[in-house]
C-alpha cells in the first residue's frame, strides 16, 4: 500500500507544472458532467458520464464518455455532478469538438452520506485543454478515493 501511495504522489507531483502554467491559458467555458452511480472496487472504478460543454460564446455541446480512477477507491456513490472550468492555450478561437479525447490527472474525494471532491485533468486534442475544478463535485454515498483519474469524451 505504501508503494501505491508513493506512486500516486509522484504522479500528482508530475502534473503540478502543467497546472501551475494555467496562467498561459485562456478560460473558454465550463464543462458539466453527470457521473452514473457506481462502486469503487478498492483499486479503481469505471463509470459512464454525460458532459455538456458550455462555451463562453456559442452553443452548448454534449459528449458521452467514461471516467476511470486508479488508486484507492472504496465505496458506493449515487449519481454525481462534476464541474470544471475549461482552459486552452492561446485564444478563444478553437473547435469545441477538440474537447473530445482522453484526459489524465489526479483526484481526491470523500463522502459519508454527503461529500465532495476535486479532479484536475489535462488532455483533449493534442493535450491542449486543462480542466480545473470549478465547484468541484457533489455526491451522495459512502466513498473514499484518491488517485489517478482518466476521462474519455467522445
GIKAKA-V366628 format. One line per field, one symbol per residue. ss: DSSP state (H for helix, E for strand, C for the rest). phi: phi as a letter, one per 30 degrees, with the letter a starting at -180 (. if undefined). burial: 1 if it has 16 or more other C-alpha atoms within 10 Angstrom, else 0. A space follows every 50 residues. Layout:
ss->???
phi->???
burial->???
This chain:
ss->CHHHHHHHHHHHHHHHHHHHHHHHEEEEEEEEEEECCEEEEEEEEEEEEE EEEEECCCCCEEEEEEEEEEEEEEEEECCEEEEEEEEEECCCCCCHHHHC EEEEEEEEEEEEEEEEEEEEEEECHHHCEEEEEEEEEEEEEEEEEEEEEE EEEC
phi->.ddddddddddddddedddddeddccdclbccbccdeabdciclabbdbb bbccddbjddbcbclbcbbbkdabkbbdebcbbbdccbdjbddacedddd kcbblbbbaaabicaaabbcbblidhhcbbcceccibbbblbabbbldbb bbcb
burial->00000001000100100010000011111111111111111001111111 11111000000110111011111111100111111111100100010111 11111111111000111111111100101111110111111111111111 1110
